[in-house]
Amino acid sequence: MPKPIVYADASDEVRAVYDDIRATRKRDWINNFWLVIAHHPATLRRIWSAIKEVMGRPSAIDPLTKEMIYVAVSATNNCAYCIASHTAAAREKGMTDEQLGELLAIVGLANETNRLAIGWQVEIDEAFREPAA
């Protein structure tokens, strides 16, 4: 595993992203994800920009729901880091233990039914198809 690049050892380019992360999140620390991907500054910049755009801006989906979706996808992808960080973020936004339990039950059920549909090669019902534009 690459060693995290701490602020003192970071290039000016990486420090600028770190400063933006701190300012945007109103925190005085940078989590390990950013410290490790800083080995490739272009990826650090690109992913941070995408996170701000998708997760940070007001949209049709509220912030708690966004974090819960992130937890669901992370659980499906078996990413322990993202499960932990986005569960913490969802809890900061008000997610309860009951909501987490229900979310994970839905994730488990969706994964099971997805695999069954894939395995059985179930044809999509015409009623579920989007009409042609």
N, C-alpha and C positions, 0 to 999 in steps of 0.2 A: 504494500500500500504506500503510495507517495506521502511524504511528510507534508502536513499542512503548511501553507505559506502565511506566516503571521505578518501583521501590519509592518513591523519593523524591518522585515526582510523583503517586503513586496516592492515591486517596481512602481513608479509614479502612476502608470496606467492602471495597475491593479489597486493601488491605494485609492484612486478616484472612484472605482466601483465600490470598494469597501466603505468609503465615506458616504456614498449614496445609499448603500444598504443601511448603514447606521442611522442616517437622517430619515430615510423613508420609514424604517421600522421603529424609530425612536428608541433605539437600544444602543448600549455602549459596547456590544460584542458582536462578533461575526461568527456564525455557526460553521461547523466543520465542512459542510457541503461546499460552501463558497471558498473556504481556505484550501481545499484540495483541488477543485476545478480551476483555481487560479494558476495552476501550472500551464494552462492554456488560456491566456488572457482574452482571446477572441471568443472562446466559448463562455467564459465568465461573463463578459459584457452582453453577449447575445442572450444567454439564459436569464440573467438578471433583468434585462429589458423585457423579455417575454413574461417573466413572473410579474413584473410591475403592471404590464398591459393586461394580462388575463386575470390575475388574482387581486390586483390592487385597485383597479379603477372601478367606479360605480357601473353597474350593469344590470341586466334583467334578472341575474341570479345573485341572491344576497351572499355576503361574505361567509357566513356559517355553512351554507349549502355548498359553496365552492370548496371549502376545506373538507367537508364530509365526502364530496366526490373525490377529492385528492386522496383521502384515506382509503376509500373503496378501491380505486385503481391501484394504489400502492399495495394494498392487501392482495389483490389479484396478481400483481407482479412480484409479490414476495420481497418487497423492498423494506427491510426492517428500519432503515434510517428514515425513509419518507413516512412510513406508518407512524413512527415516534414523533417526528417533527410536525407533521400535519395533524396528528391527534392533539398534540399540545396546542397548536394554533386554533383548532376547532374548540377545544376546551376554553381557551381565552375568549372565544366568541360566544360561549354559552352552551356548548354541547354537554349533555348529561350522560351518565353511564347508561341510562335506558336508551337514549338515542344511539350511542355507540353500539350497544348490543343489537338493536334493531338493524342498524346499518350493516353490521357484519353478518347478520342472518340473511339479509337481502343479497349481500355479496356472495355468500356461500350458495344460496339458492340459485342465483343467476349463473354462477359458474357451473353448477351441476346441470341446469337445464340447457345452458349453452353447449356443454359437452355432449349431452344427449342429442340435441338437434344436429350438431356437427356429425356425431357418430352415425346417427340414423339417416343423415343426409335429407332432412325434412325439407320439402319444397315450400317456398314462401307462399302463403295464401294470397290470392289476388286482392282481397280486401285490405291487406296490409301494405300493398305497393303504392307508392306515390303516383298520382296521375301525371302523365307526360305534360310538360310545360307547353 
